[in-house]
Amino acid sequence: MTNRTLSVPEIHCGHCKESIEGAVGEVQGVERATVDIDASTVEFEFDGADGTFTAIVNAIEEVGYEVPGQ
């Protein structure tokens, strides 16, 4: 498993946390996803595949949050 952290500057509340964790958690190959509201980050553990990483970024963007630099 691979651990990664993404900066998502628009995270600011519990709703953001729930939306992103839910979306990322549904991506096949993701073991866990945790949002840190104070740091505006998403940390996740996944199978390490490039396709899974792309799907994670897409899932975050699909629920309305920009992932800068990705």
Contacts in CASP RR format, 6 or more apart in sequence:
PFRMAT RR
TARGET T0000
AUTHOR 0000-0000-0000
METHOD contacts of the structure
MODEL  1
MTNRTLSVPEIHCGHCKESIEGAVGEVQGVERATVDIDASTVEFEFDGAD
GTFTAIVNAIEEVGYEVPGQ
1 31 0 8 1.000
1 45 0 8 1.000
1 46 0 8 1.000
1 47 0 8 1.000
1 48 0 8 1.000
2 45 0 8 1.000
2 46 0 8 1.000
2 47 0 8 1.000
2 48 0 8 1.000
3 43 0 8 1.000
3 44 0 8 1.000
3 45 0 8 1.000
4 43 0 8 1.000
4 44 0 8 1.000
4 46 0 8 1.000
4 53 0 8 1.000
5 41 0 8 1.000
5 42 0 8 1.000
5 43 0 8 1.000
5 44 0 8 1.000
6 41 0 8 1.000
6 42 0 8 1.000
6 44 0 8 1.000
6 56 0 8 1.000
6 57 0 8 1.000
6 60 0 8 1.000
6 67 0 8 1.000
6 70 0 8 1.000
7 40 0 8 1.000
7 41 0 8 1.000
7 67 0 8 1.000
7 68 0 8 1.000
8 20 0 8 1.000
8 35 0 8 1.000
8 40 0 8 1.000
8 41 0 8 1.000
8 42 0 8 1.000
8 60 0 8 1.000
8 65 0 8 1.000
8 66 0 8 1.000
8 67 0 8 1.000
9 40 0 8 1.000
9 66 0 8 1.000
9 68 0 8 1.000
10 16 0 8 1.000
10 40 0 8 1.000
10 64 0 8 1.000
10 65 0 8 1.000
10 66 0 8 1.000
11 17 0 8 1.000
11 20 0 8 1.000
11 35 0 8 1.000
11 36 0 8 1.000
11 37 0 8 1.000
11 40 0 8 1.000
11 41 0 8 1.000
11 42 0 8 1.000
11 65 0 8 1.000
12 37 0 8 1.000
12 40 0 8 1.000
13 37 0 8 1.000
14 37 0 8 1.000
16 35 0 8 1.000
16 37 0 8 1.000
16 65 0 8 1.000
17 35 0 8 1.000
17 37 0 8 1.000
19 63 0 8 1.000
19 64 0 8 1.000
19 65 0 8 1.000
20 33 0 8 1.000
20 35 0 8 1.000
20 42 0 8 1.000
20 60 0 8 1.000
20 63 0 8 1.000
20 65 0 8 1.000
21 33 0 8 1.000
21 34 0 8 1.000
21 35 0 8 1.000
21 42 0 8 1.000
22 33 0 8 1.000
23 59 0 8 1.000
23 60 0 8 1.000
23 62 0 8 1.000
23 63 0 8 1.000
24 30 0 8 1.000
24 33 0 8 1.000
24 42 0 8 1.000
24 44 0 8 1.000
24 56 0 8 1.000
24 59 0 8 1.000
24 60 0 8 1.000
25 32 0 8 1.000
25 33 0 8 1.000
25 44 0 8 1.000
25 59 0 8 1.000
26 59 0 8 1.000
27 46 0 8 1.000
27 52 0 8 1.000
27 55 0 8 1.000
27 56 0 8 1.000
27 59 0 8 1.000
28 52 0 8 1.000
28 55 0 8 1.000
29 46 0 8 1.000
29 47 0 8 1.000
29 49 0 8 1.000
29 52 0 8 1.000
30 44 0 8 1.000
30 45 0 8 1.000
30 46 0 8 1.000
30 47 0 8 1.000
30 52 0 8 1.000
30 56 0 8 1.000
31 44 0 8 1.000
31 45 0 8 1.000
31 46 0 8 1.000
31 47 0 8 1.000
32 44 0 8 1.000
32 45 0 8 1.000
33 42 0 8 1.000
33 43 0 8 1.000
33 44 0 8 1.000
33 45 0 8 1.000
33 56 0 8 1.000
34 42 0 8 1.000
34 43 0 8 1.000
34 44 0 8 1.000
35 41 0 8 1.000
35 42 0 8 1.000
35 43 0 8 1.000
36 42 0 8 1.000
36 43 0 8 1.000
42 60 0 8 1.000
44 56 0 8 1.000
46 52 0 8 1.000
46 53 0 8 1.000
46 56 0 8 1.000
57 67 0 8 1.000
57 70 0 8 1.000
60 67 0 8 1.000
61 67 0 8 1.000
END
